[in-house]
Amino acid sequence: MVAGQELEQRIHAVRAALGNQWDTLLVTDKINQYYLCGTLQDGLLVIRNNGGVYYFTRRGFERAKLECPLPVVYPMRSYRDAAAVIGGNLGVTYLETEIIPLAMAARLEKHFIMEEVRSADALIASVRSVKSAYERDCTRQAGRLHNDFLTNVVPALLQEGVSEAEFTGEVYRAMLRHGHQGVIRFGMFQTEMPLGQMGFGENSLYPTCFDGPGGMRGMGPASPAIGGRERLLQKGDLVFLDFAYGVEGYHTDKTQVYMFGAAPSEEVAAAHKKCMEIQKEAAALLKPGNLPSQIYADIIGGLDKAFLENFMGFGGRRAGFLGHGVGLRVDETPVIAKGFDAPLRENTVIALEPKKGMAGAGMVGVEDTYLVTPDGGECLTGGGSEIIVV
């Protein structure tokens, strides 16, 4: 469990990020509640500028009392119960406006008076992006297991004739045995991703609504997030596996490409090697003070036109980033992309994922998770790997 002192430091950091001219912060997002209280419940976290902290929970009250080391947990059946404890006037109020449903906002307004509503999303995300020693330890453990799993466990699961769906199931079963927490979390609205992206051959180029360079056919329009039953592994197939590894809530993100039953063509191998070189170049720039937008511009600007075709996607589908923050969710800030102009800070965790679609073969490239340090990115997931021939 997360220590009480750690949680107090996080609450203090969030307060500092909000400045002085505010009265109340309402936290409805479960992951932010976990970050600040150490327990994952259906509730409402209230932080007052005057020092008060109150975590109102519904059905999870008993568990919250067991898991949260701070004396801040209260039972709640409705927001009326919270208002009875803290009062109905919240003054200048910060909300997670990016994720709060209108119906929830209406229920809050029924019981509370909010003089002015401000967005807390970016401020909390900025605090969460810099990892404490405890968070770094969790991430390092995830990274070690992640690299070992993709390098030493997955190859034995690739058997001729296995379907994408069966392979996905075997990977998930093996992950649980290997220490994975069993769930991965995204902040992107309505993202469903039970494991990650996986595809045999050109299925890894298939169009998807997910904002990433890879693709996945899935089982069909109603379930596009898991490999299909019809596509069977054959000799000569490229296998693309991009998924997150979670330990104690914290993720690493890594991609490994395999070649089943044959060596990759010279063209495929060359493209993959170039992605490894790009990742290494970008990782060296992950230093405090460097701008994510400038890193993106420098890397993209240094690539020739021919290589840029199908880089970070395939056809007209191209991801507009080179990397992204990782933490309690897989898709966090900062993003290595245009428009992200705040300087990098030490102990931020970032996944770099240069990839390229190859017609007739599939997606190649690498992804690894790095810690921002004064000496550049410290790789937590083993480093970019050659295509593993099985």
Secondary structure, DSSP 8 states (H G I E B T S, - for coil): ---HHHHHHHHHHHHHHH-SS--EEEE--HHHHHHHHS---SEEEEEETTS-EEEEESTTHHHHHHH--SS-EEE-SSHHHHHHHH-SEEEEEEE-TTT--HHHHHHHHHH-EEEEEEE-HHHHHHHHHB--HHHHHHHHHHHHHHHHIIIIIHHHH--TT-BHHHHHHHHHHHHHHTT--S-----STT---SSEEEEEGGGGGS--SSSSS-----SBTTBTTS--SS-B--TTEEEEEEEEEEETTEEEEEEEEEEESS---HHHHHHHHHHHHHHHHHHTT--TT--HHHHHHHHHHTS-HHHHTTBTEETTEE-S-SEEE-SSSSSEEEEESTT--S---TTBEEEE--EEEETTTEEEE-BEEEE--TTS-EESS------EE-
